[in-house]
Every structure is written in C-alpha cells, then in structure tokens.
C-alpha cells in the first residue's frame, strides 16, 4: 500500500464485564430516574437533546455514588494511557459528569470540550439506531486542498449499550438526529490530568470533583536543576 496516513488520533473503546455491566446499569438508571432533564439556555431549542440541570457544573457519578462505573472508568483511563506509553502517575480529576437524553428528532450540536484532557461517553440505553456519535476530522478546515479533500472523513462511532468511548477533549463531535421513537440515554464526563509542576488542591475533595490521587506524584523529581 503506497499511501500511509500520518497523525492518527487515538480513540479508546471498552466494555465492562457482564457482571459489572448489570451493576452499572442499576447505578445509572437510578441517576436517570432521579433526573429532571433540561435544555441549557444556549442550546438550540427546536432540536437539542436534554441534559442533567447545569450539566457541566455537576457530577452525577459522585452525587449518586456510581462506584462500579467509577472503577470501570478508572481502569479504562489507565488502560488508554498505558497503551499510549504514558509513564507518569495517574493523578487527575473527573471534573463533571452528566446524563444526556435524546428523543425523536433531537441531536447534539457539534462541539468540543475545551481544555479537558479526556472526554468520554458511556451508553446507558440505546437501540443502536437512535443517533450515532460522530467525530469531525481536525483537518476538516483543509478540505480545499486536493489531497486533503480526498482523505478527510467523519468518524462515526459505534452505538451500543454498555460501550464506553474516550477521546482527547479538543476533538469536535456531535450526534446524528434521533429518527427513532427510542429514547437514548448516555453518560458524559470531562477529565483533567495533573501536569508537571502542578498538584490537585486539597479543597477540591469536598466539591463536585472526583479526585483521583496518586501519592507518588508528589515525590517524582521531574525538574532539571537550575545552575
Ligand atoms: Fe460532547
């Protein structure tokens, strides 16, 4: 094959064990049953999906103690990064998590998750035909170039109950319109990692954040001596 595609973006897919899947379903359906969904003010009213109130300033995983899902997510995050040869301790915050509900003729407008390192989704309830997630190629703005015009493509993610997908938070995505009568439910979240020179403040523990600490982080010497 004479053509090699450069600059791939790693997306991560995982599913829980059958036993964990059943427990996760119970945890997340409990969140759903206790949620009064809203369409945020700035979203298109005519067709937007609806979400947990104040979705990006809330954390339903923490509020509703979805511990089995949290362990599955932590394991998946570790697996994602280890597959990419990440060597530093796994210290990060799950800053927000919310549920999204898609009914007939609704969709998620194209967007990205700003400064988060990892964003993700977990499908709680879907019939596989109620609106796929798609990712835009970051090279989409280069379509005017002959070669790029022939190679840039949207990536349509599989849609399956119990499937977790993680991706770099900057990646622009949206969902196809739900053309079925089936109500699709999914959980989304934003994750930020500790960086060289920075630690997670202690006073975050009592906030909405889920703080995942690794005590070896503080002991690591990752600086060159200044001579
Ligand atoms: Fe999103």
Boltz pocket constraint, residues with backbone or C-beta under 6 A from the ligand:
constraints:
  - pocket:
      binder: B
      contacts: [[A, 111], [A, 112], [A, 113], [A, 173], [A, 188]]
      max_distance: 6.0
